[in-house]
């Protein structure tokens, strides 16, 4: 009996033996005795021969005669896993004196072969990554931390022997230690098992711009040899940096002398981390900064100017915010622009105009400056001294006189001794303050605020993203607060007695207030014979309309006083307007009619 080489072209690759490949067994039976044998048969269980005859169909062999035959055997996986296939065949012949039904007295012989089957273990891992599922966490048009990738795995036994202990190792998705894939730990050649895992993106992944993942499949062949295959994927994560800045005044109306607040809310609205964040607000001079607080940012004044706020944050993850709260006092009469240098004459003054310019200076030393809306400062063209100066405005008219004696008031930002709506329409006064000095130092101050008016204030922020382009950068934000005039004074009674118009006014607040100016005007030619307040204190005014009294008097908290205006009983004006201005510039205007 002989065995051919394994025909490897039948089943698997031609360079190895696989289940399904074939061995051809050749048999030769010869009568080597001296008597004729009949009932010559061949037994070979492996190839299915049981009492089979070979090519000699009559089953009789004379001495020296030979018969041949062959059989094809198909390898099983058991054979391949065993590493060899052994086969033994038996030949029988009945002698003339024998019993054909009893092989016990037959002539017989056996022969065997063993064919080695080399093991060729191999394993193949195919790994794919899905597109990022952007609908899990952030906006659906970008990838964010919390979004997911589905990894699909297929492990195939590409060798010729059965593999056991088939495992998958992928630390990124939590397959560490290794796990079975699809619940299968043994694979026959050609068999495969699929599985999948979901990975959730981290912020580190998004900031890196990609996520790489490597997996390894292993298996052990029948000889204990371990085979493995490694497969990796890289998924790009496009950077989408973005940020927002929102400025909000709360409340959006603040009275003169009252404290208000605004917040700056800066948010990383993109998908990557932002660093070196700087938030700046050049607070309008009308809003005197009192405090700046933030739990997330470090805030300082900029360039020594307490009105310029700069806050910084080292880094901010997507979705995180920085909130900054700024409190301010709505007292735009910032006399610190013109500091008291100990002068003994002249006046320091500050005028805020509706066009955003600020004029400030001192008649004591003749200095004058004009601050533009962008914060730049240039010397102002001002002439005059003591109680009157003339401002040569750079545009919007030829200029105008400013009376700074604290004895006249402006009406709604216009005045006879000031800008007029007709000639200087771009130079309406919103607020002013005057401080007058004599040999004893400061002896008188006055001012007005012509509210309501709006203050629009800008802020901006910039940052550096870890990837991509941040646009716009810097980002701008603004909001508007309305300054309203709420002098804590109200008229509680009025009466006419024998030509005297008497008006009772009341301090509604729980703090004392200082009244600087009382002005009276009426439309006809009636003559004011005298005026008094504080139960008879002479205001020192008389004559035709209008009349202005410059006073410095304290009205205690929750107290009242009478203003008495004396006219000829026959010529009492049918209507008149009383204007009371406090030291903060708050104004009460009361119209009296008979």
C-alpha distance (Angstrom), angle and dihedral (degrees) to the residues before:
residue distance angle dihedral
X1 . . .
X2 3.79 . .
X3 3.83 133.2 .
X4 3.78 124.2 -143.6
X5 3.76 122.8 -135.6
X6 3.75 112.1 -84.8
X7 3.79 111.6 -85.5
X8 3.82 98.6 -130.1
X9 3.78 94.8 -179.4
X10 3.79 94.2 75.5
X11 3.79 103.6 74.2
X12 3.78 123.3 -4.9
X13 3.77 134.2 19.4
X14 3.81 112.0 -35.2
X15 3.80 92.5 -121.5
X16 3.78 96.4 65.8
X17 3.77 142.4 33.8
X18 3.75 117.1 -102.9
X19 3.76 136.7 175.8
X20 3.79 103.7 -80.3
X21 3.77 95.2 38.6
X22 3.81 115.1 115.9
X23 3.83 144.6 -126.2
X24 3.81 120.3 -158.9
X25 3.83 113.3 -145.2
X26 3.84 118.0 -157.2
X27 3.81 121.3 -159.0
X28 3.86 130.7 -165.4
X29 3.85 119.4 -173.7
X30 3.84 115.8 -168.9
X31 3.84 128.5 -176.3
X32 3.77 99.2 -131.5
X33 3.86 93.5 172.4
X34 3.82 133.4 84.8
X35 3.79 99.6 -110.6
X36 3.73 131.7 65.8
X37 3.78 116.3 -98.6
X38 3.76 123.5 -149.1
X39 3.75 132.8 -173.3
X40 3.80 88.8 40.8
X41 3.82 106.8 -175.7
X42 3.82 140.1 172.7
X43 3.80 126.3 -141.9
X44 3.86 119.6 -164.7
X45 3.78 113.0 151.6
X46 3.80 93.9 -172.4
X47 3.79 93.3 62.9
X48 3.78 94.5 33.1
X49 3.84 97.9 -104.1
X50 3.80 110.4 147.3
X51 3.84 113.4 160.4
X52 3.77 88.8 -18.9
X53 3.75 124.4 162.4
X54 3.76 123.5 -136.5
X55 3.80 127.6 -139.6
X56 3.80 93.7 -53.4
X57 3.74 98.4 84.8
X58 3.87 95.3 -165.4
X59 3.82 92.7 58.3
X60 3.86 92.3 -134.6
X61 3.78 123.7 124.9
X62 3.82 122.9 -171.9
X63 3.78 116.6 -149.8
X64 3.82 109.0 -70.4
X65 3.82 92.5 14.3
X66 3.85 119.6 129.3
X67 3.81 133.7 -159.1
X68 3.85 125.6 -167.3
X69 3.77 136.1 -161.8
X70 3.82 140.7 160.2
X71 3.80 141.0 -150.2
X72 3.80 134.9 -163.7
X73 3.78 119.1 -132.4
X74 3.80 122.4 -162.3
X75 3.77 115.3 -145.9
X76 3.76 117.7 -120.1
X77 3.77 126.2 -149.8
X78 3.79 87.9 -109.9
X79 3.80 88.0 59.9
X80 3.79 93.2 48.7
X81 3.79 92.9 45.5
X82 3.82 88.7 49.1
X83 3.79 90.9 53.9
X84 3.77 95.6 -130.1
X85 3.78 144.3 35.9
X86 3.84 121.7 -135.5
X87 3.82 123.3 -162.8
X88 3.82 132.4 -176.1
X89 3.84 124.6 -171.3
X90 3.86 129.4 -165.5
X91 3.83 127.0 -152.6
X92 3.84 122.0 -160.2
X93 3.84 133.8 -171.0
X94 3.83 129.7 179.9
X95 3.86 115.5 -134.2
X96 3.82 120.6 -140.8
X97 3.81 92.1 -97.8
X98 3.75 94.1 44.2
X99 3.75 133.3 101.0
X100 3.82 111.4 -115.5
X101 3.77 89.3 -151.8
X102 3.81 92.7 56.0
X103 3.80 117.5 61.2
X104 3.74 89.1 -173.1
X105 3.81 91.1 90.2
X106 3.84 94.8 37.6
X107 3.76 124.7 114.7
X108 3.83 106.4 -114.1
X109 3.82 144.1 175.3
X110 3.79 136.4 -179.9
X111 3.79 135.5 -157.0
X112 3.84 132.7 -178.0
X113 3.79 141.0 -164.0
X114 3.81 134.7 -163.6
X115 3.78 120.2 -155.2
X116 3.80 117.8 -164.4
X117 3.80 117.4 -136.9
X118 3.82 110.7 -159.1
X119 3.80 113.5 -137.8
X120 3.84 115.3 -123.8
X121 3.80 104.7 -177.3
X122 3.84 117.1 -173.6
X123 3.78 137.5 160.3
X124 3.81 131.0 -164.5
X125 3.78 128.1 -158.9
X126 3.78 120.9 -162.7
X127 3.79 114.5 -169.3
X128 3.81 127.4 -178.8
X129 3.79 133.3 179.0
X130 3.77 123.0 -143.6
X131 3.77 123.4 -135.5
X132 3.79 111.5 -84.0
X133 3.79 111.8 -85.9
X134 3.81 98.5 -129.8
X135 3.80 95.1 -179.1
X136 3.81 95.0 75.2
X137 3.80 103.6 74.6
X138 3.78 123.6 -3.1
X139 3.80 134.0 16.0
X140 3.79 112.7 -32.1
X141 3.80 93.3 -122.1
X142 3.80 96.4 65.6
X143 3.80 142.4 34.8
X144 3.80 116.9 -103.2
X145 3.77 136.9 175.3
X146 3.81 103.7 -80.3
X147 3.80 94.7 39.1
X148 3.80 115.9 115.8
X149 3.80 144.9 -126.6
X150 3.81 121.0 -158.9
X151 3.80 113.1 -145.1
X152 3.82 117.0 -157.5
X153 3.81 121.3 -158.7
X154 3.81 132.0 -168.1
X155 3.82 119.5 -174.6
X156 3.81 115.3 -165.5
X157 3.80 130.3 -175.2
X158 3.78 100.0 -131.8
X159 3.81 94.6 171.5
X160 3.81 131.6 84.1
X161 3.79 99.6 -109.4
X162 3.75 133.2 66.2
X163 3.79 114.4 -95.7
X164 3.78 122.7 -145.6
X165 3.81 131.2 -170.7
X166 3.78 90.0 36.9
X167 3.81 106.2 -176.4
X168 3.80 139.7 171.5
X169 3.81 123.1 -142.6
X170 3.82 119.2 -164.8
X171 3.79 114.4 148.7
X172 3.82 94.1 -174.6
X173 3.80 93.0 65.0
X174 3.79 94.6 37.2
X175 3.81 98.6 -96.4
X176 3.79 92.0 134.6
X177 2.96 115.4 139.5
X178 3.77 90.7 37.0
X179 3.80 121.2 -96.4
X180 3.76 136.2 -160.1
X181 3.76 116.2 -94.6
X182 3.76 115.2 -128.3
X183 3.80 89.8 -7.3
X184 3.82 90.7 -74.0
X185 3.81 120.4 124.5
X186 3.82 99.6 170.7
X187 3.79 127.7 55.4
X188 3.78 129.1 -171.3
X189 3.81 116.4 -146.0
X190 3.77 110.3 -72.8
X191 3.79 92.8 15.8
X192 3.80 121.8 119.6
X193 3.77 138.7 -172.1
X194 3.82 126.6 -152.6
X195 3.81 130.4 -151.7
X196 3.80 139.0 158.8
X197 3.78 140.7 -154.3
X198 3.80 134.2 -163.4
X199 3.79 119.2 -132.5
X200 3.81 122.2 -162.8
X201 3.79 115.6 -144.7
X202 3.79 117.9 -120.1
X203 3.78 126.6 -150.3
X204 3.80 88.0 -109.3
X205 3.82 88.4 60.2
X206 3.79 93.7 48.9
X207 3.80 93.0 46.3
X208 3.82 89.5 49.2
X209 3.81 90.5 54.6
X210 3.80 94.8 -129.4
X211 3.78 144.0 36.7
X212 3.80 121.2 -136.2
X213 3.78 123.0 -162.9
X214 3.81 132.0 -174.4
X215 3.79 125.7 -168.8
X216 3.83 130.9 -173.8
X217 3.80 128.0 -155.3
X218 3.83 119.6 -159.9
X219 3.78 136.1 -174.3
X220 3.83 138.4 172.6
X221 3.79 124.0 -131.3
X222 3.85 123.9 -144.0
X223 3.80 90.1 -92.3
X224 3.79 92.4 56.3
X225 3.79 94.4 -105.1
X226 3.80 112.4 145.8
X227 3.79 118.7 -142.5
X228 3.77 126.7 -172.2
X229 3.79 144.0 179.3
X230 3.81 129.4 -160.0
X231 3.77 127.1 -154.1
X232 3.82 129.7 179.3
X233 3.79 138.6 -170.2
X234 3.81 134.2 -166.0
X235 3.79 121.3 -155.8
X236 3.79 118.2 -164.8
X237 3.81 117.7 -135.9
X238 3.83 111.2 -159.4
X239 3.80 114.3 -138.6
X240 3.81 115.1 -122.1
X241 3.82 106.0 -178.8
X242 3.81 117.2 -173.5
X243 3.78 139.0 155.0
X244 3.78 139.6 -173.8
X245 3.78 133.5 -153.4
X246 3.79 121.4 -163.9
X247 3.79 124.0 -175.5
X248 3.79 118.4 -163.9
X249 3.80 130.1 -179.0
X250 3.78 112.7 -148.8
X251 2.93 111.9 -143.3
X252 3.78 99.1 21.3
X253 3.81 91.0 -152.2
X254 3.78 122.1 54.7
X255 3.76 127.9 178.4
X256 3.77 123.9 -128.8
X257 3.80 108.6 -85.2
X258 3.79 92.4 14.9
X259 3.77 127.1 118.1
X260 3.79 120.1 -115.7
X261 3.76 136.5 170.7
X262 3.76 142.5 -148.1
X263 3.78 132.8 -166.0
X264 3.77 131.7 -142.7
X265 3.80 112.5 -152.9
X266 3.78 113.9 -168.1
X267 3.82 116.8 -175.0
X268 3.77 133.6 -175.0
X269 3.80 96.9 -133.6
X270 3.80 95.9 170.8
X271 3.79 132.2 82.6
X272 3.81 100.6 -107.4
X273 3.79 133.2 66.1
X274 3.80 117.6 -93.5
X275 3.78 122.7 -147.1
X276 3.82 138.9 -175.5
X277 3.80 90.6 33.9
X278 3.79 116.0 -175.1
X279 3.81 123.6 -174.3
X280 3.81 118.4 -171.6
X281 3.78 133.4 -176.7
X282 3.80 122.4 -178.8
X283 3.78 95.5 -157.9
X284 3.79 114.9 -145.3
X285 3.82 114.0 -106.3
X286 3.81 89.0 -120.5
X287 3.81 87.2 69.3
X288 3.79 108.8 62.4
X289 3.82 105.8 -152.8
X290 3.80 113.3 -126.4
X291 3.81 103.8 170.6
X292 3.79 143.3 -5.5
X293 3.81 120.5 -155.2
X294 3.78 134.9 174.0
X295 3.78 132.5 161.5
X296 3.79 93.0 -155.7
X297 3.81 106.0 34.6
X298 3.78 137.6 57.0
X299 3.79 108.6 -126.9
X300 3.79 129.5 -164.1
X301 3.78 137.2 165.6
X302 3.77 114.2 -98.3
X303 3.79 121.4 -119.7
X304 3.77 92.5 -18.3
X305 3.80 91.3 -61.9
X306 3.78 108.4 124.7
X307 3.80 89.5 -159.4
X308 3.82 91.8 64.1
X309 3.79 110.7 75.7
X310 3.80 122.0 -164.2
X311 3.80 121.5 -176.9
X312 3.79 125.4 -178.5
X313 3.79 134.8 -164.3
X314 3.80 124.0 -170.5
X315 3.80 96.1 -144.0
X316 3.77 141.2 -16.0
X317 3.79 126.9 -159.9
X318 3.81 121.0 -139.5
X319 3.78 111.5 -76.3
X320 3.80 93.5 19.8
X321 3.79 121.3 120.1
X322 3.77 140.0 -159.2
X323 3.78 118.5 -145.6
X324 3.79 121.8 -163.3
X325 3.79 121.9 -172.3
X326 3.78 120.3 -158.9
X327 3.79 123.0 -171.9
X328 3.77 120.5 -161.4
X329 3.77 141.5 176.3
X330 3.78 116.4 -123.8
X331 3.79 93.6 -134.0
X332 3.77 106.7 117.1
X333 3.81 93.9 176.4
X334 3.78 91.9 104.1
X335 3.80 101.5 179.4
X336 3.80 89.7 173.9
X337 3.82 85.4 82.4
X338 3.79 85.9 74.9
X339 3.81 106.1 34.7
X340 3.78 122.1 -152.7
X341 3.80 104.1 -106.9
X342 3.78 94.5 -177.4
X343 3.79 94.5 -90.9
X344 3.79 118.9 169.7
X345 3.80 99.1 -156.2
X346 3.76 142.8 28.6
X347 3.78 129.3 36.8
X348 3.78 137.7 -84.7
X349 3.78 114.0 -141.3
X350 3.81 141.5 -175.5
X351 3.82 123.8 -170.4
X352 3.80 123.7 -173.3
X353 3.79 114.8 -159.6
X354 3.77 128.4 -157.6
X355 3.80 91.0 -120.2
X356 3.82 89.8 66.1
X357 3.80 98.4 -102.8
X358 3.79 121.9 127.8
X359 3.83 121.6 -153.9
X360 3.78 116.5 -162.8
X361 3.76 137.2 160.8
X362 3.79 147.7 112.3
X363 3.79 131.7 -94.8
X364 3.78 85.9 -156.5
X365 3.81 93.8 74.7
X366 3.80 99.5 10.9
X367 3.80 95.7 -115.9
X368 3.78 119.4 146.1
X369 3.80 132.1 172.5
X370 3.79 136.4 -174.5
X371 3.81 118.8 -149.7
X372 3.80 115.1 -157.2
X373 3.83 123.3 -143.5
X374 3.81 89.6 -101.6
X375 3.81 90.4 59.5
X376 3.80 96.9 -106.3
X377 3.80 115.9 136.5
X378 3.80 129.0 -148.7
X379 3.83 132.5 171.5
X380 3.80 110.2 -86.5
X381 3.81 124.5 -130.5
X382 3.80 99.1 -120.1
X383 3.80 127.1 151.2
X384 3.79 130.3 -176.6
X385 3.74 135.6 51.8
X386 3.79 145.7 -136.4
X387 3.82 109.4 22.3
X388 3.81 101.8 -6.3
X389 3.79 132.1 48.8
X390 3.78 131.8 173.9
X391 3.80 118.9 -138.5
X392 3.80 116.1 -155.7
X393 3.80 98.4 -151.7
X394 3.82 114.4 -144.6
X395 3.81 91.9 -134.4
X396 3.79 141.7 -3.1
X397 3.81 98.6 55.4
X398 3.78 141.4 -11.9
X399 3.78 94.8 -76.9
X400 3.79 135.6 -95.7
X401 3.76 145.2 -124.6
X402 3.81 121.3 -100.2
X403 3.81 117.5 -154.8
X404 3.81 107.9 -150.4
X405 3.80 102.1 175.0
X406 3.84 94.4 106.6
X407 3.81 88.3 -124.0
X408 3.81 99.0 100.2
X409 3.75 130.9 50.6
X410 3.77 131.7 -150.1
X411 3.77 120.1 -122.0
X412 3.81 112.5 -131.9
X413 3.79 89.9 -27.9
X414 3.80 96.1 -48.9
X415 3.75 129.8 94.8
X416 3.79 148.3 166.7
X417 3.80 86.9 -113.9
X418 3.78 95.0 41.3
X419 3.81 142.0 35.1
X420 3.78 116.3 -29.6
X421 3.75 125.3 -147.2
X422 3.79 90.8 -127.0
X423 3.82 99.8 49.0
X424 3.82 103.0 24.9
X425 3.80 106.2 29.4
X426 3.82 93.7 157.1
X427 3.80 95.2 53.3
X428 3.79 105.4 64.1
X429 3.79 110.6 154.4
X430 3.79 115.3 -122.2
X431 3.77 96.5 179.3
X432 3.76 141.3 -13.3
X433 3.77 141.7 -178.2
X434 3.80 130.2 -160.1
X435 3.80 127.0 -169.8
X436 3.83 115.9 -168.9
X437 3.80 125.1 -159.3
X438 3.80 137.0 -162.7
X439 3.77 134.6 169.6
X440 3.79 89.3 -63.6
X441 3.78 92.9 53.1
X442 3.81 123.3 -117.2
X443 3.77 109.3 15.6
X444 3.81 105.4 157.4
X445 3.77 139.6 21.5
X446 3.79 133.0 178.2
X447 3.75 141.5 166.2
X448 3.77 146.0 158.4
X449 3.78 137.4 -145.0
X450 3.78 118.2 -154.6
X451 3.73 101.2 -150.2
X452 2.90 148.9 -152.9
X453 3.77 98.0 62.4
X454 3.77 134.5 138.1
X455 3.77 127.6 -114.5
X456 3.80 115.2 -158.1
X457 3.77 111.6 -163.0
X458 3.80 128.3 -169.7
X459 3.79 132.3 -150.0
X460 3.77 131.9 178.1
X461 3.78 138.9 -167.5
X462 3.78 136.3 -165.3
X463 3.80 135.4 -175.4
X464 3.80 144.4 169.7
X465 3.83 117.8 -114.5
X466 3.81 120.9 -148.3
X467 3.79 88.4 -127.7
X468 3.76 140.2 6.3
X469 3.79 129.1 21.3
X470 3.81 121.5 -61.5
X471 3.78 108.5 -142.6
X472 2.97 124.3 -148.6
X473 3.77 97.8 27.6
X474 2.96 114.5 -167.9
X475 3.78 97.8 33.1
X476 3.81 119.5 -153.7
X477 3.80 132.4 -143.8
X478 3.77 134.1 175.7
X479 3.77 140.8 174.3
X480 3.77 137.1 -176.8
X481 3.78 131.1 -123.2
X482 3.77 122.9 -170.5
X483 3.78 116.8 -137.1
X484 3.78 109.0 -147.7
X485 3.77 128.3 -167.8
X486 3.77 110.3 -122.5
X487 3.76 107.4 166.0
X488 3.83 104.1 -175.1
X489 3.79 91.1 -125.8
X490 3.76 128.7 105.7
X491 3.79 134.1 175.1
X492 3.79 110.4 -115.5
X493 3.83 101.6 174.7
X494 3.80 140.5 12.2
X495 3.80 132.5 -176.1
X496 3.80 143.9 163.0
X497 3.82 117.3 -134.0
X498 3.81 122.2 174.4
X499 3.81 94.5 -33.1
X500 3.79 94.2 -40.0
X501 3.77 117.7 119.1
X502 3.79 106.6 -153.2
X503 3.80 121.7 -167.9
X504 3.78 123.1 -177.0
X505 3.83 115.4 -152.8
X506 3.80 126.7 -170.4
X507 3.84 134.0 -152.8
X508 3.80 101.2 -131.9
X509 3.78 95.0 -173.3
X510 3.77 130.2 87.3
X511 3.77 91.9 -124.1
X512 3.76 131.1 68.6
X513 3.79 116.8 -102.4
X514 3.76 131.3 -154.3
X515 3.79 117.3 -130.8
X516 3.82 113.0 -152.3
X517 3.80 106.6 172.9
X518 3.78 138.3 22.0
X519 3.80 115.3 -170.8
X520 3.80 126.8 -175.3
X521 3.80 126.5 -169.3
X522 3.78 135.7 168.2
X523 3.76 136.8 -179.4
X524 3.82 104.9 -122.7
X525 3.78 133.6 57.1
X526 3.79 97.2 -94.0
X527 3.79 115.0 143.8
X528 3.78 121.6 -126.4
X529 3.79 107.0 -140.4
X530 3.81 95.7 -171.5
X531 3.76 146.2 -35.7
X532 3.76 136.1 -145.0
X533 3.79 141.6 179.3
X534 3.80 137.3 -177.1
X535 3.78 90.3 51.3
X536 3.76 96.8 -53.5
X537 3.82 108.7 -15.0
X538 3.81 106.4 143.4
X539 3.79 114.4 -118.8
X540 3.80 90.7 -157.6
X541 3.79 96.9 -128.9
X542 3.81 132.2 120.5
X543 3.78 138.6 146.6
X544 3.78 137.1 65.3
X545 3.80 126.0 -25.6
X546 2.97 129.8 -33.8
X547 3.78 112.5 38.8
X548 3.81 126.2 173.3
X549 3.78 127.3 -166.4
X550 3.80 118.5 -162.7
X551 3.78 108.2 -152.4
X552 3.78 139.4 159.6
X553 3.75 107.3 -150.7
X554 3.77 135.3 148.1
X555 3.78 120.9 -129.6
X556 3.83 106.4 -163.0
X557 3.79 121.8 -131.0
X558 3.81 114.4 -76.0
X559 3.80 92.2 1.4
X560 3.80 133.2 128.3
X561 3.78 137.3 -145.8
X562 3.80 138.9 -172.4
X563 3.79 124.6 -121.9
X564 3.81 109.4 -156.8
X565 3.83 119.8 -162.7
X566 3.84 114.4 -173.0
X567 3.82 119.9 -152.5
X568 3.79 134.4 165.4
X569 3.82 102.6 -82.8
X570 3.80 88.2 -128.8
X571 3.80 93.9 52.1
X572 3.76 108.0 40.6
X573 3.85 109.1 150.9
X574 3.77 114.9 -110.6
X575 3.79 90.6 -134.5
X576 3.74 137.9 10.7
X577 3.82 139.2 173.8
X578 3.77 123.8 -133.7
X579 3.82 118.7 -161.5
X580 3.80 119.6 -166.9
X581 3.83 116.7 -170.5
X582 3.80 121.8 -166.7
X583 3.80 126.6 -150.6
X584 3.80 89.8 -99.0
X585 3.78 91.2 57.2
X586 3.79 93.7 -107.1
X587 3.76 111.0 145.6
X588 3.78 135.9 -152.6
X589 3.79 116.1 -163.3
X590 3.79 115.6 -168.4
X591 3.78 123.3 -176.1
X592 3.78 115.2 -153.1
X593 3.78 122.6 -161.0
X594 3.77 130.2 175.0
